[in-house]
Amino acid sequence: MAAWAEYRDGVAVDEQVFRVLAKYAPDGTLDVFASDQHSSYLRLFNSFLEHIAEDRQATEDVRDVCRRFARALEQTPSAALFNHLAYLSPDFRGLLGQKTMLIGRLEDTKSIEIDGGRGHLARLAVEPEEVADRVDAFKTLVKLDPDHKESWEGNRGWLEDVFERCCELGKPLFNETLIAQRPGESKPQMARRLPEGVVRMAEDFGPCGHFYKTQVPLLWAQENNGAIQRISSPQEIRSAATAMYSIVDRPMLLLSAAVDFEQYAAQYALVSDVVAGPMCGRAYFKEAFTAPETRDMGSLEASFTRIALPRMRQIKALAEKVSKPWWDAFEWMSGEAKELINIGAKPTAGVTADFGY
């Protein structure tokens, strides 16, 4: 299939991939609701069970929660990410709606640990060829330690293969990296490795997809005892983001990496003019599981609607006004491609932020 666009590093995008992106984000803003972390959902649902004094552990409840949340989104985001337990369930697309792109997670929740947990090797939970007809796009996650060569190289080879297969299927791939917490390392200790780590990960893994989903350094992190530690300054966060933007020839999406919404909103504001949009999950909705109004599954869905949707709209409004269009990373687009998008919807030169630092 002929190329309809080309990234700055020469990687081509065919008609099928371009049409998917143009269909759901013709004005350039691709904001993604991320709802694919099975282990996180298990923890959140267990907190809900404790909150309502129900003595059991979460199991298949995660599928039901994801289905309820898909419906409760009311087609607010232009895209939503779910794992196969959700998107392979009956009529999941009908719950999500036709206006929201469905991104399917490919990798298994549990990676292969090597070297005593120092390295993490990603593996597939589903084969992309077997589920391609159920989703519009794919997503992968690799957990990385920049100083662990074996897992670094193993994940790079794995991801290059998955990206090639997604391209053959005509499906966009959203490629996510996350810095791995080392055995015995506290969250603040891990967070202090982020300013250098995110740039190193972006340099090697940024090309392995149509979008690069990344974290940025943290303003603060919490110890296990609840104590808060300041980690990075706003200037350090912005410096890391601009460094990634200078070396990644793909549109970047900002993940929340389990931070609270207060921190995610600040992070997004700091880097909003160098990313293409949010790809955020728990920061939008995790309080819904233990809100005072949440007493059963119906009220959990209502709490999600009340808490999460205004937060999504807040970040989306910023992305629409400031963030770069998803086609900003293209060096070239065909005439047919340009006819499918509203090139004038966003400033072509971007926006340079000045936060006074």
LOVEXVEX-844751 format. One record per residue: x, y, z of N, C-alpha, C, O in turn. Coordinates in steps of 0.1 Angstrom, whole numbers, padded with zeros to 4 digits, always signed. Example, Ala and Ser with C-alpha at 12.3 -4.5 7.8 and 13.67 -1.06 7.14 Angstrom:
<recs>
+0132-0057+0078+0123-0045+0078+0132-0033+0078+0142-0033+0085 +0128-0022+0071+0137-0011+0071+0129+0000+0079+0134+0011+0080 
</recs>
This chain:
<recs>
+0009-0012+0000+0000+0000+0000+0009+0013+0000+0019+0013+0007 +0005+0022-0008+0014+0034-0010+0014+0043+0003+0004+0043+0011 +0025+0050+0005+0026+0058+0017+0018+0071+0015+0017+0077+0005 +0011+0074+0026+0003+0086+0026+0010+0097+0035+0006+0109+0034 +0020+0093+0043+0027+0103+0051+0041+0097+0054+0043+0085+0053 +0050+0105+0059+0063+0100+0063+0068+0108+0074+0068+0120+0074 +0073+0101+0085+0079+0107+0096+0093+0113+0093+0099+0110+0082 +0098+0121+0102+0111+0128+0099+0122+0118+0097+0132+0121+0091 +0121+0106+0103+0132+0096+0102+0130+0087+0090+0138+0077+0088 +0120+0090+0081+0118+0082+0069+0109+0071+0070+0106+0065+0060 +0103+0068+0082+0093+0057+0083+0080+0062+0077+0075+0072+0080 +0075+0053+0068+0062+0057+0061+0050+0052+0069+0050+0043+0076 +0039+0060+0066+0026+0056+0072+0017+0054+0060+0016+0063+0051 +0010+0043+0060+0002+0039+0048-0012+0045+0049-0016+0051+0059 -0020+0043+0039-0034+0049+0038-0042+0044+0050-0050+0051+0056 -0042+0031+0052-0050+0025+0063-0048+0031+0076-0057+0034+0084 -0035+0032+0080-0032+0038+0093-0036+0052+0094-0042+0057+0104 -0033+0060+0083-0037+0074+0083-0052+0076+0084-0056+0085+0091 -0059+0068+0077-0074+0069+0077-0080+0067+0091-0089+0074+0095 -0074+0058+0099-0079+0055+0112-0077+0068+0121-0086+0072+0128 -0065+0073+0120-0062+0085+0128-0070+0097+0124-0075+0104+0133 -0072+0099+0111-0080+0110+0106-0095+0109+0110-0101+0119+0112 -0099+0097+0111-0113+0094+0114-0117+0099+0128-0127+0105+0130 -0108+0096+0137-0111+0099+0151-0106+0112+0156-0110+0117+0167 -0096+0118+0149-0090+0130+0154-0087+0139+0142-0075+0143+0140 -0097+0143+0134-0095+0151+0122-0090+0165+0125-0084+0171+0116 -0092+0170+0137-0087+0183+0141-0073+0183+0147-0068+0193+0151 -0067+0171+0149-0054+0170+0154-0052+0166+0168-0041+0162+0172 -0062+0167+0176-0061+0164+0190-0065+0149+0193-0077+0146+0191 -0055+0141+0197-0058+0127+0200-0056+0126+0215-0044+0123+0220 -0066+0127+0223-0066+0125+0237-0071+0111+0240-0081+0107+0236 -0063+0104+0248-0066+0089+0251-0069+0087+0266-0061+0091+0274 -0080+0080+0268-0083+0075+0281-0077+0061+0283-0080+0052+0275 -0067+0059+0292-0060+0046+0294-0067+0038+0305-0067+0043+0316 -0071+0026+0301-0079+0018+0311-0075+0003+0309-0083-0005+0308 -0062+0000+0308-0057-0013+0305-0049-0020+0315-0045-0032+0313 -0046-0014+0327-0038-0019+0337-0045-0029+0346-0052-0025+0356 -0045-0042+0343-0053-0052+0350-0049-0052+0365-0057-0053+0374 -0036-0053+0368-0032-0054+0382-0036-0041+0390-0039-0043+0402 -0036-0030+0384-0040-0018+0391-0055-0018+0393-0059-0014+0404 -0062-0023+0384-0077-0024+0386-0080-0034+0397-0089-0032+0405 -0072-0045+0398-0074-0054+0409-0072-0047+0422-0080-0049+0432 -0062-0039+0424-0059-0032+0436-0071-0022+0439-0075-0021+0450 -0075-0015+0429-0085-0005+0431-0098-0012+0434-0105-0007+0443 -0101-0023+0428-0114-0029+0431-0114-0035+0445-0124-0036+0452 -0102-0040+0449-0101-0045+0463-0103-0034+0473-0109-0036+0484 -0098-0022+0470-0101-0011+0479-0116-0007+0479-0121-0003+0490 -0123-0009+0468-0137-0007+0467-0144-0018+0476-0153-0014+0484 -0140-0030+0475-0146-0041+0483-0144-0038+0498-0153-0040+0506 -0132-0034+0502-0130-0030+0516-0138-0018+0520-0144-0018+0531 -0140-0009+0511-0148+0003+0514-0162+0000+0516-0169+0006+0525 -0168-0010+0509-0182-0014+0511-0183-0026+0521-0194-0031+0523 -0172-0030+0527-0172-0040+0537-0176-0054+0531-0184-0061+0537 -0172-0057+0519-0175-0070+0513-0162-0078+0514-0152-0075+0508 -0163-0090+0521-0152-0098+0524-0148-0108+0513-0152-0119+0513 -0142-0103+0502-0137-0112+0491-0126-0104+0483-0124-0092+0486 -0120-0111+0474-0110-0105+0466-0115-0103+0451-0123-0111+0447 -0110-0093+0445-0114-0090+0431-0109-0101+0422-0098-0106+0423 -0118-0105+0412-0114-0115+0402-0119-0110+0388-0113-0101+0382 -0130-0116+0384-0136-0112+0371-0143-0098+0371-0148-0093+0361 -0143-0092+0383-0149-0079+0384-0143-0068+0375-0150-0059+0371 -0130-0070+0372-0123-0060+0364-0130-0058+0350-0132-0047+0345 -0134-0069+0344-0141-0069+0331-0154-0060+0332-0157-0052+0324 -0161-0063+0343-0174-0055+0345-0171-0040+0347-0178-0032+0342 -0161-0037+0355-0158-0023+0357-0154-0016+0344-0158-0005+0342 -0145-0023+0336-0141-0017+0324-0153-0015+0314-0154-0005+0307 -0162-0024+0314-0174-0022+0305-0183-0011+0310-0188-0003+0302 -0184-0009+0323-0192+0002+0329-0185+0015+0326-0191+0025+0322 -0172+0015+0327-0164+0028+0325-0164+0031+0310-0165+0043+0306 -0164+0021+0301-0164+0024+0287-0178+0031+0283-0178+0041+0276 -0188+0026+0289-0201+0033+0287-0202+0046+0293-0208+0056+0287 -0196+0048+0305-0197+0061+0312-0189+0072+0306-0190+0083+0309 -0179+0068+0297-0171+0078+0290-0179+0087+0282-0176+0099+0279 -0191+0082+0277-0200+0090+0269-0193+0096+0256-0196+0107+0252 -0183+0089+0251-0175+0092+0239-0168+0106+0241-0166+0113+0231 -0164+0109+0253-0157+0121+0256-0143+0122+0250-0140+0131+0243 -0135+0111+0252-0122+0112+0246-0122+0107+0232-0131+0100+0227 -0112+0111+0224-0112+0107+0210-0107+0092+0209-0109+0086+0199 -0100+0087+0219-0096+0073+0219-0096+0068+0234-0095+0075+0243 -0097+0055+0235-0097+0048+0248-0089+0035+0246-0091+0028+0237 -0081+0032+0257-0073+0020+0257-0078+0010+0267-0080+0013+0279 -0080-0002+0263-0084-0013+0271-0076-0026+0269-0071-0027+0258 -0076-0035+0278-0070-0048+0276-0080-0058+0270-0092-0055+0269 -0074-0070+0266-0083-0079+0259-0094-0085+0267-0104-0089+0261 -0093-0085+0280-0105-0090+0288-0117-0081+0286-0128-0086+0286 -0114-0068+0283-0125-0059+0280-0129-0059+0266-0141-0061+0262 -0120-0057+0257-0124-0054+0243-0128-0067+0235-0134-0066+0225 -0125-0079+0241-0130-0091+0235-0143-0095+0241-0149-0105+0237 -0148-0088+0251-0161-0091+0257-0172-0087+0247-0170-0079+0239 -0184-0093+0249-0195-0091+0239-0199-0076+0238-0201-0069+0248 -0200-0072+0225-0205-0059+0222-0198-0047+0229-0204-0038+0233 -0185-0049+0231-0177-0039+0238-0177-0026+0230-0178-0015+0236 -0176-0027+0217-0176-0015+0209-0189-0007+0210-0189+0005+0210 -0200-0014+0211-0213-0008+0213-0213+0000+0226-0219+0011+0226 -0207-0005+0237-0206+0003+0249-0198+0015+0248-0201+0026+0253 -0186+0014+0241-0177+0025+0240-0182+0036+0230-0180+0048+0233 -0189+0032+0220-0195+0041+0210-0186+0042+0198-0174+0039+0198 -0192+0047+0187-0185+0047+0174-0176+0059+0173-0168+0060+0163 -0177+0069+0182-0169+0081+0180-0155+0081+0187-0147+0090+0185 -0153+0070+0194-0140+0069+0202-0132+0057+0196-0137+0046+0195 -0120+0060+0193-0111+0050+0188-0108+0040+0199-0106+0043+0210 -0109+0027+0195-0106+0016+0205-0092+0011+0203-0089+0005+0192 -0083+0013+0213-0069+0009+0213-0069-0004+0221-0073-0003+0233 -0063-0015+0216-0062-0027+0223-0048-0030+0228-0039-0029+0220 -0047-0032+0241-0034-0036+0247-0030-0050+0242-0039-0059+0242 -0018-0051+0238-0013-0064+0233-0005-0072+0244-0006-0084+0244 +0003-0065+0252+0012-0072+0261+0005-0078+0273-0005-0073+0278 +0012-0088+0279+0007-0094+0291+0010-0085+0303+0020-0078+0303 +0001-0085+0313+0003-0077+0325+0015-0081+0332+0022-0072+0337 +0019-0094+0332+0031-0098+0339+0042-0100+0329+0041-0109+0320 +0052-0092+0330+0064-0094+0322+0073-0106+0327+0070-0111+0338 +0082-0110+0319+0092-0120+0324+0103-0113+0331+0110-0105+0326 +0105-0117+0344+0115-0111+0352+0128-0119+0350+0128-0131+0351 +0139-0112+0349+0152-0118+0348+0162-0111+0357+0159-0100+0362 +0173-0118+0360+0183-0112+0368+0178-0107+0382+0181-0096+0386 +0170-0116+0388+0165-0112+0402+0155-0101+0402+0154-0094+0412 +0148-0099+0391+0139-0088+0390+0145-0075+0385+0138-0065+0384 +0157-0075+0382+0163-0062+0377+0159-0060+0362+0158-0048+0358 +0157-0070+0355+0152-0068+0341+0138-0073+0339+0134-0083+0346 +0131-0067+0330+0117-0071+0327+0116-0072+0311+0118-0063+0304 +0111-0084+0307+0110-0087+0293+0095-0087+0290+0087-0095+0295 +0090-0079+0280+0076-0079+0277+0073-0091+0269+0081-0097+0262 +0060-0095+0270+0055-0107+0262+0040-0104+0258+0034-0096+0265 +0036-0110+0248+0022-0108+0243+0012-0116+0251+0014-0127+0254 +0001-0109+0253-0011-0116+0259-0020-0121+0248-0026-0132+0250 -0020-0114+0237-0028-0118+0225-0019-0115+0213-0011-0106+0213 -0021-0123+0203-0014-0120+0190-0022-0110+0182-0034-0111+0181 -0015-0099+0177-0022-0089+0170-0030-0093+0158-0041-0088+0156 -0025-0104+0151-0033-0109+0140-0046-0115+0144-0056-0115+0136 -0047-0120+0156-0059-0127+0160-0070-0117+0166-0082-0121+0167 -0066-0105+0169-0076-0095+0175-0077-0083+0166-0084-0073+0170 -0071-0083+0155-0071-0070+0147-0084-0066+0143-0087-0054+0141 -0094-0075+0141-0107-0071+0137-0116-0066+0148-0127-0062+0146 -0110-0066+0161-0118-0061+0172-0114-0047+0177-0121-0042+0185 -0103-0042+0172-0098-0029+0176-0094-0020+0165-0093-0025+0153 -0092-0007+0167-0088+0002+0157-0073+0004+0157-0067+0007+0147 -0067+0001+0169-0052+0004+0170-0047-0005+0181-0055-0012+0188 -0034-0006+0183-0027-0014+0193-0019-0006+0202-0014+0006+0199 -0016-0011+0214-0007-0005+0223+0003-0015+0229-0002-0027+0232 +0015-0012+0232+0024-0020+0239+0031-0012+0250+0032+0000+0249 +0036-0019+0260+0043-0013+0271+0056-0022+0274+0055-0034+0275 +0067-0015+0275+0079-0022+0280+0084-0014+0292+0085-0002+0292 +0088-0022+0302+0094-0016+0314+0109-0017+0313+0114-0028+0310 +0116-0006+0315+0130-0006+0311+0139-0001+0323+0135+0008+0331 +0150-0006+0324+0161-0001+0332+0173+0002+0322+0179-0007+0317 +0175+0015+0320+0185+0019+0310+0199+0013+0313+0208+0012+0304 +0202+0008+0325+0215+0002+0328+0215-0013+0328+0225-0019+0332 +0204-0019+0324+0203-0034+0323+0203-0037+0308+0192-0037+0302 +0214-0041+0303+0216-0042+0288+0208-0054+0283+0202-0052+0272 +0207-0065+0290+0200-0077+0284+0186-0074+0282+0180-0077+0271 +0179-0069+0292+0164-0066+0290+0162-0054+0280+0152-0054+0273 +0171-0045+0281+0170-0033+0271+0170-0038+0257+0162-0034+0249 +0180-0046+0253+0181-0051+0240+0170-0061+0236+0165-0062+0225 +0166-0070+0246+0155-0079+0244+0142-0072+0241+0135-0076+0232 +0139-0062+0249+0127-0055+0246+0127-0047+0233+0117-0046+0227 +0138-0042+0230+0139-0034+0217+0136-0044+0205+0129-0040+0196 +0142-0056+0205+0140-0065+0195+0125-0070+0194+0119-0071+0183 +0119-0072+0206+0105-0076+0207+0096-0065+0201+0087-0068+0194 +0099-0053+0205+0090-0042+0201+0092-0039+0186+0082-0036+0179 +0103-0040+0180+0105-0038+0166+0097-0049+0158+0091-0045+0148 +0097-0061+0163+0089-0071+0156+0074-0068+0157+0066-0070+0147 +0069-0064+0169+0055-0061+0170+0051-0049+0162+0040-0049+0155 +0059-0039+0161+0057-0027+0153+0055-0031+0138+0046-0027+0131 +0064-0040+0133+0063-0044+0119+0050-0052+0117+0044-0050+0106 +0046-0060+0126+0034-0067+0124+0021-0058+0124+0012-0060+0117 +0022-0048+0133+0011-0038+0133+0010-0031+0120-0001-0028+0115 +0021-0027+0115+0021-0020+0102+0016-0029+0091+0008-0024+0082 +0019-0042+0091+0014-0051+0081-0002-0052+0082-0008-0055+0072 -0007-0051+0094-0021-0051+0097-0028-0038+0094-0041-0038+0094 -0021-0028+0092-0027-0014+0089-0032-0008+0102-0042-0001+0101 -0026-0011+0113-0031-0006+0126-0021+0003+0133-0009-0001+0133 -0025+0015+0137-0015+0023+0145-0010+0016+0157-0018+0009+0164 +0002+0018+0161+0008+0013+0173+0012+0024+0183+0020+0033+0179 +0006+0024+0195+0010+0033+0205+0020+0026+0214+0017+0016+0221 +0033+0031+0214+0044+0025+0220+0047+0032+0234+0051+0044+0234 +0046+0025+0245+0048+0031+0258+0060+0025+0265+0062+0013+0264 +0068+0034+0271+0079+0029+0279+0077+0034+0293+0071+0045+0296 +0082+0026+0303+0080+0030+0317+0093+0026+0324+0098+0015+0322 +0099+0034+0332+0111+0031+0339+0108+0021+0350+0098+0022+0357 +0116+0010+0351+0113-0001+0360+0119+0002+0374+0130+0008+0375 +0111-0001+0384+0116+0001+0398+0125-0011+0401+0121-0023+0400 +0137-0008+0406+0147-0018+0409+0143-0025+0422+0137-0019+0431 +0147-0038+0424+0145-0045+0436+0150-0037+0448+0162-0033+0448 +0142-0035+0458+0146-0028+0470+0146-0013+0469+0150-0006+0478 +0143-0007+0457+0143+0007+0455+0130+0013+0458+0119+0008+0455 +0130+0025+0465+0118+0032+0469+0114+0040+0457+0121+0042+0447 +0101+0045+0457+0096+0053+0446+0104+0066+0445+0107+0070+0434 +0107+0073+0456+0115+0085+0454+0129+0082+0448+0134+0090+0440 +0135+0071+0451+0148+0068+0445+0146+0065+0431+0154+0070+0422 +0136+0058+0427+0133+0055+0413+0130+0068+0405+0135+0071+0394 +0123+0077+0412+0119+0090+0405+0131+0099+0402+0131+0106+0393 +0141+0098+0411+0153+0106+0408+0161+0101+0396+0170+0109+0392 +0158+0089+0391+0165+0085+0379+0158+0089+0366+0163+0087+0355 +0146+0095+0368+0137+0098+0356+0143+0109+0347+0143+0107+0335 +0148+0120+0352+0153+0130+0342+0162+0125+0332+0161+0129+0320 +0172+0117+0335+0181+0111+0326+0175+0099+0319+0176+0097+0307 +0167+0091+0327+0162+0079+0321+0152+0080+0310+0152+0073+0300 +0143+0090+0312+0133+0092+0301+0139+0096+0288+0134+0092+0277 +0149+0103+0288+0156+0107+0276+0163+0096+0269+0162+0094+0257 +0170+0087+0277+0176+0076+0272+0166+0066+0266+0169+0060+0255 +0155+0064+0273+0145+0055+0267+0139+0060+0254+0137+0053+0245 +0136+0073+0254+0131+0079+0242+0140+0078+0230+0135+0075+0219 +0153+0079+0232+0162+0079+0221+0162+0065+0214+0162+0064+0202 +0161+0054+0222+0162+0041+0216+0148+0035+0213+0147+0027+0203 +0138+0039+0220+0125+0032+0218+0115+0041+0211+0104+0036+0207 +0118+0054+0210+0108+0063+0203+0104+0059+0189+0093+0061+0186 +0114+0053+0181+0110+0050+0167+0101+0038+0166+0096+0035+0155 +0099+0030+0176+0092+0017+0175+0077+0018+0176+0071+0010+0183 +0071+0027+0169+0057+0028+0169+0052+0040+0161+0061+0048+0156 +0039+0042+0160+0034+0054+0154+0033+0066+0164+0033+0078+0160 +0031+0063+0176+0031+0072+0187+0040+0068+0198+0042+0056+0200 +0046+0077+0205+0055+0074+0217+0048+0079+0230+0047+0091+0232 +0044+0070+0238+0038+0073+0251+0049+0073+0262+0055+0063+0264 +0051+0085+0268+0062+0086+0278+0057+0092+0291+0047+0100+0291 +0065+0090+0301+0064+0097+0314+0073+0108+0314+0082+0109+0306 +0072+0117+0323+0082+0128+0326+0086+0127+0340+0080+0120+0348 +0096+0135+0344+0101+0135+0358+0089+0139+0367+0080+0146+0363 +0090+0135+0380+0080+0138+0390+0083+0151+0397+0095+0154+0401 +0073+0158+0400+0074+0170+0410+0076+0165+0424+0084+0171+0431 +0069+0154+0427+0070+0149+0441+0067+0134+0440+0061+0129+0431 +0072+0126+0450+0069+0112+0452+0066+0109+0466+0071+0116+0475 +0059+0099+0469+0055+0095+0482+0062+0083+0487+0063+0073+0480 +0067+0084+0499+0074+0072+0506+0063+0062+0510+0051+0066+0511 +0067+0050+0513+0057+0040+0518+0051+0044+0531+0039+0040+0534 +0057+0053+0539+0051+0057+0552+0042+0070+0550+0037+0075+0559 +0041+0074+0537+0032+0085+0534+0039+0098+0533+0033+0108+0528 +0052+0099+0536+0059+0111+0536+0061+0116+0521+0064+0107+0512 +0060+0129+0518+0061+0134+0505+0076+0140+0503+0081+0147+0512 +0082+0136+0492+0095+0142+0489+0095+0149+0476+0090+0144+0466 +0100+0161+0476+0101+0169+0463+0112+0162+0455+0123+0158+0460 +0110+0160+0442+0119+0153+0434+0125+0162+0423+0137+0165+0423 +0117+0167+0414+0123+0176+0403+0116+0189+0403+0104+0190+0407 +0123+0199+0397+0117+0212+0396+0109+0213+0383+0111+0204+0374 +0099+0222+0382+0092+0224+0369+0102+0226+0357+0099+0221+0346 +0113+0233+0359+0122+0235+0349+0129+0222+0344+0131+0219+0332 +0132+0213+0354+0137+0200+0350+0128+0191+0343+0132+0184+0334 +0115+0192+0346+0105+0184+0339+0104+0189+0324+0104+0181+0315 +0104+0202+0323+0103+0208+0309+0115+0205+0301+0114+0202+0289 +0127+0205+0308+0139+0203+0301+0140+0188+0295+0144+0186+0284 +0135+0179+0303+0135+0165+0299+0125+0163+0287+0128+0156+0278 +0113+0170+0288+0103+0169+0277+0108+0175+0264+0107+0169+0254 +0115+0186+0265+0120+0192+0253+0131+0184+0247+0133+0184+0235 +0139+0178+0255+0150+0169+0251+0144+0157+0243+0149+0153+0232 +0133+0151+0249+0127+0140+0242+0121+0145+0229+0122+0138+0218 +0115+0156+0228+0108+0161+0216+0119+0163+0205+0116+0161+0193 +0131+0167+0209+0141+0170+0199+0147+0157+0193+0153+0157+0182 +0145+0145+0199+0151+0133+0194+0140+0123+0190+0144+0113+0183 +0127+0125+0193+0117+0115+0190+0110+0120+0177+0103+0130+0178 +0111+0112+0167+0104+0116+0154+0090+0110+0153+0086+0105+0143 +0083+0111+0165+0069+0106+0166+0061+0116+0174+0067+0123+0183 +0048+0117+0173+0040+0125+0182+0041+0118+0196+0040+0106+0197 +0043+0126+0207+0044+0121+0220+0031+0123+0228+0024+0133+0226 +0028+0113+0236+0016+0113+0245+0021+0112+0259+0030+0104+0262 +0015+0119+0268+0019+0119+0282+0011+0110+0291-0001+0111+0292 +0018+0100+0297+0011+0091+0306+0012+0096+0320+0019+0105+0323 +0003+0090+0329+0002+0095+0342+0011+0088+0352+0015+0093+0363 +0015+0075+0349+0025+0068+0357+0021+0067+0372+0029+0068+0381 +0008+0065+0374+0002+0063+0388+0002+0076+0397+0000+0074+0409 +0005+0088+0391+0005+0100+0400-0010+0104+0402-0019+0100+0394 -0012+0112+0412-0025+0118+0414-0028+0128+0403-0019+0133+0396 -0041+0132+0402-0045+0141+0391-0039+0155+0393-0035+0162+0384 -0037+0159+0406-0031+0172+0409-0017+0173+0402-0014+0183+0396 -0009+0162+0403+0004+0163+0397+0003+0161+0382+0011+0168+0375 -0005+0152+0377-0006+0151+0363-0010+0164+0356-0005+0167+0345 -0020+0171+0362-0024+0183+0356-0013+0193+0355-0011+0200+0345 -0004+0194+0365+0007+0202+0365+0017+0198+0355+0023+0206+0347 +0020+0185+0354+0029+0180+0344+0025+0183+0330+0033+0187+0322 +0012+0181+0327+0007+0183+0314+0008+0198+0310+0012+0201+0299 +0005+0206+0320+0006+0221+0317+0021+0224+0313+0023+0233+0304 +0030+0218+0320+0044+0222+0318+0050+0218+0305+0059+0224+0299 +0044+0207+0299+0049+0201+0286+0039+0202+0275+0041+0195+0265 +0028+0209+0277+0016+0208+0268+0020+0212+0254+0013+0208+0245 +0030+0220+0252+0033+0225+0238+0043+0216+0231+0046+0219+0219 +0048+0205+0237+0057+0196+0230+0051+0182+0229+0057+0174+0222 +0040+0180+0235+0033+0167+0234+0021+0169+0225+0016+0180+0222 +0015+0157+0220+0004+0158+0211-0009+0156+0219-0020+0159+0214 -0008+0150+0231-0020+0148+0239-0018+0140+0251-0007+0135+0253 -0028+0138+0259-0027+0129+0271-0030+0114+0268-0038+0112+0259 -0025+0105+0275-0028+0091+0275-0029+0087+0289-0020+0080+0294 -0039+0091+0296-0040+0091+0311-0051+0082+0316-0061+0080+0309 -0048+0075+0327-0058+0066+0332-0062+0069+0347-0071+0077+0350 -0055+0062+0356-0059+0062+0370-0060+0076+0376-0068+0079+0385 -0051+0085+0371-0052+0099+0377-0065+0105+0375-0070+0114+0382 -0073+0101+0364-0086+0106+0362-0096+0101+0372-0106+0108+0375 -0095+0088+0376-0107+0082+0382-0104+0074+0395-0114+0069+0400 -0092+0072+0400-0090+0063+0411-0098+0066+0423-0101+0057+0431 -0101+0079+0426-0108+0082+0438-0123+0077+0438-0129+0076+0448 -0128+0074+0426-0142+0069+0425-0144+0056+0432-0155+0054+0437 -0134+0048+0434-0136+0035+0440-0138+0036+0455-0144+0027+0461 -0134+0047+0462-0136+0048+0476-0143+0061+0480-0143+0065+0491 -0150+0067+0470-0157+0080+0473-0169+0077+0482-0174+0066+0482 -0173+0086+0491-0184+0083+0500-0196+0079+0494-0204+0071+0499 -0199+0084+0482-0211+0081+0474-0211+0067+0468-0221+0062+0464 -0199+0061+0467-0198+0048+0461-0201+0037+0471-0194+0035+0481 -0213+0030+0468-0217+0020+0477-0220+0006+0470-0221-0004+0476 -0220+0007+0456-0223-0005+0448-0218-0003+0434-0212+0008+0432 -0220-0012+0425-0214-0011+0412-0221+0001+0404-0214+0008+0397 -0234+0003+0406-0240+0014+0400-0235+0027+0404-0233+0036+0396 -0233+0029+0417-0228+0042+0423-0213+0044+0420-0209+0055+0419 -0206+0032+0418-0192+0034+0413-0191+0040+0399-0183+0049+0397 -0200+0035+0390-0201+0041+0377-0205+0056+0378-0199+0064+0370 -0214+0059+0386-0218+0073+0388-0207+0082+0393-0205+0093+0389 -0199+0076+0403-0188+0083+0408-0177+0086+0398-0171+0096+0397 -0175+0075+0389-0165+0077+0378-0170+0088+0369-0161+0097+0365 -0182+0089+0365-0187+0100+0357-0185+0113+0363-0181+0123+0356 -0188+0114+0376-0187+0127+0383-0173+0132+0385-0170+0144+0384 -0164+0122+0387-0150+0126+0390-0141+0127+0377-0134+0136+0375 -0142+0117+0369-0133+0115+0358-0136+0124+0346-0127+0130+0340 -0149+0125+0342-0152+0133+0330-0148+0147+0330-0142+0152+0321 -0150+0155+0341-0145+0169+0342-0130+0170+0341-0125+0179+0335 -0123+0160+0346-0108+0160+0345-0104+0158+0331-0095+0165+0326 -0110+0148+0324-0107+0146+0310-0109+0158+0302-0101+0162+0293 -0121+0165+0304-0124+0177+0296-0114+0188+0299-0111+0196+0290 -0109+0189+0311-0100+0199+0315-0087+0197+0307-0081+0207+0301 -0081+0185+0307-0069+0183+0300-0071+0183+0285-0062+0188+0277 -0082+0178+0280-0085+0179+0266-0086+0193+0261-0081+0196+0250 -0092+0202+0269-0093+0216+0265-0079+0222+0263-0077+0230+0254 -0070+0219+0272-0057+0224+0271-0050+0218+0259-0043+0226+0251 -0052+0205+0256-0046+0199+0245-0051+0205+0232-0043+0208+0222 -0064+0208+0231-0069+0214+0219-0064+0227+0216-0062+0231+0204 -0061+0235+0226-0056+0249+0224-0041+0250+0223-0036+0259+0216 -0033+0241+0229-0019+0243+0230-0011+0231+0224-0001+0234+0217 -0015+0219+0225-0007+0208+0221-0006+0207+0206-0014+0212+0199 +0004+0200+0202+0007+0198+0188-0003+0188+0181-0007+0179+0188 -0006+0190+0169-0015+0180+0162-0007+0167+0160+0005+0167+0160 -0014+0156+0159-0007+0143+0158+0001+0142+0145+0010+0133+0144 -0002+0150+0135+0005+0150+0123+0018+0159+0123+0024+0160+0113 +0020+0165+0134+0032+0175+0135+0045+0168+0132+0054+0174+0126 +0046+0155+0135+0059+0148+0133+0061+0144+0119+0072+0138+0115 +0052+0145+0110+0053+0141+0096+0062+0152+0089+0061+0164+0090 +0071+0146+0081+0079+0154+0072+0072+0157+0059+0074+0167+0052 +0063+0148+0056+0055+0149+0043+0042+0142+0044+0041+0132+0051 +0031+0148+0038+0018+0141+0037+0014+0142+0023+0016+0152+0016 +0007+0132+0018+0001+0132+0005-0011+0142+0004-0016+0145+0014 -0015+0145-0008-0026+0154-0010-0039+0147-0005-0048+0153+0001 -0040+0133-0007-0052+0126-0003-0053+0126+0013-0063+0127+0018 -0041+0126+0019-0041+0126+0034-0045+0139+0039-0053+0140+0048 -0041+0150+0033-0044+0163+0038-0059+0166+0036-0065+0174+0044 -0065+0160+0027-0080+0162+0025-0088+0156+0036-0100+0160+0038 -0082+0147+0044-0090+0141+0055-0089+0148+0068-0096+0144+0078 -0080+0158+0069-0078+0164+0082-0079+0179+0081-0079+0185+0070 -0081+0186+0092-0083+0200+0093-0070+0206+0097-0067+0209+0109 -0061+0209+0087-0048+0214+0090-0048+0227+0097-0039+0230+0105 -0058+0235+0095-0059+0249+0101-0065+0249+0115-0067+0259+0121 -0068+0237+0121-0074+0236+0134-0064+0240+0145-0069+0244+0156 -0051+0239+0143-0041+0242+0153-0031+0251+0147-0029+0251+0134 -0024+0259+0155-0013+0267+0150-0002+0259+0144+0003+0250+0150 +0002+0262+0132+0012+0253+0125+0025+0254+0131+0033+0245+0130 +0029+0265+0137+0042+0267+0144+0042+0263+0158+0053+0264+0164 +0031+0258+0163+0031+0254+0177+0031+0266+0186+0029+0277+0182 +0032+0263+0199+0032+0274+0209+0044+0272+0218+0046+0261+0223 +0051+0283+0220+0062+0282+0229+0058+0287+0243+0054+0299+0244 +0059+0279+0253+0055+0282+0266+0066+0290+0274+0078+0287+0272 +0062+0299+0282+0071+0307+0290+0065+0307+0304+0056+0314+0307 +0070+0298+0313+0065+0297+0326+0073+0306+0336+0070+0304+0349 +0082+0314+0332+0089+0323+0341+0100+0317+0348+0105+0323+0358 +0106+0306+0343+0117+0300+0351+0130+0305+0345+0141+0301+0349 
</recs>
